[in-house]
Amino acid sequence: MNIGKLSKKGQIVIPKEIREKFGIKPGDAVIFKIQGEKVILERIQEKMSDILINSEPIEKSLDFQRKLRDEWE
């Protein structure tokens, strides 16, 4: 069993053995998935720029901007 540590800033240290086994290197993107009471960490195989280019927006930009403004007020 490998144990990571959470910093005060919310950063997680992934143990070296796991990073080496899965080829996780500094700057690699990972995704956190929630499955019930567990958090699953996966290395993203494709480039983040490709993911963003090919993805659909979650909501319209103007609606998102309105929500941000409302939160600031």
C-alpha positions in Angstrom: 0.0 0.0 0.0 1.3 3.5 -0.9 0.2 6.5 1.0 0.2 10.1 -0.4 0.1 13.3 1.6 -2.1 16.3 1.2 -0.5 19.7 1.7 -2.0 22.8 3.2 -2.7 24.1 -0.3 -4.6 20.9 -1.2 -1.8 19.4 -3.3 -1.4 15.7 -3.3 2.0 13.9 -3.4 1.8 10.8 -5.6 4.3 8.2 -4.3 7.3 7.7 -6.6 6.5 4.0 -7.1 3.0 4.8 -8.5 4.3 7.7 -10.7 6.9 5.4 -12.2 4.5 2.4 -12.7 2.0 4.6 -14.5 4.5 7.0 -16.2 3.2 10.1 -14.5 5.7 12.9 -15.0 5.8 16.6 -13.8 3.3 18.6 -15.9 1.1 15.6 -16.9 -2.6 16.1 -16.5 -4.6 13.8 -14.3 -8.4 13.5 -13.8 -10.2 12.8 -10.5 -13.3 10.7 -10.7 -15.7 10.0 -7.9 -17.1 6.5 -7.6 -19.3 6.2 -4.6 -17.1 7.0 -1.6 -13.9 6.6 -3.6 -11.8 9.1 -5.6 -10.1 7.5 -8.7 -7.0 9.2 -10.1 -6.3 8.6 -13.8 -3.5 10.0 -16.0 -4.9 11.7 -19.1 -3.5 10.1 -22.2 -4.2 12.9 -24.6 -3.1 16.5 -24.5 -5.2 19.0 -22.5 -5.3 21.3 -25.5 -6.9 18.5 -27.6 -9.4 17.7 -24.9 -10.4 21.4 -24.7 -10.6 21.8 -28.5 -12.9 18.7 -28.9 -15.1 19.3 -25.9 -18.4 21.0 -25.7 -18.9 23.9 -23.2 -20.8 23.0 -20.1 -22.9 26.1 -20.4 -23.1 29.1 -22.6 -20.4 31.7 -22.0 -22.8 34.6 -21.3 -24.7 32.5 -18.7 -21.4 31.6 -17.0 -20.3 35.2 -17.0 -23.6 36.3 -15.4 -23.3 33.7 -12.7 -19.7 34.9 -11.9 -20.9 38.5 -11.8 -23.8 37.6 -9.4 -21.3 35.8 -7.1 -19.0 38.9 -7.0 -21.8 41.2 -6.0 
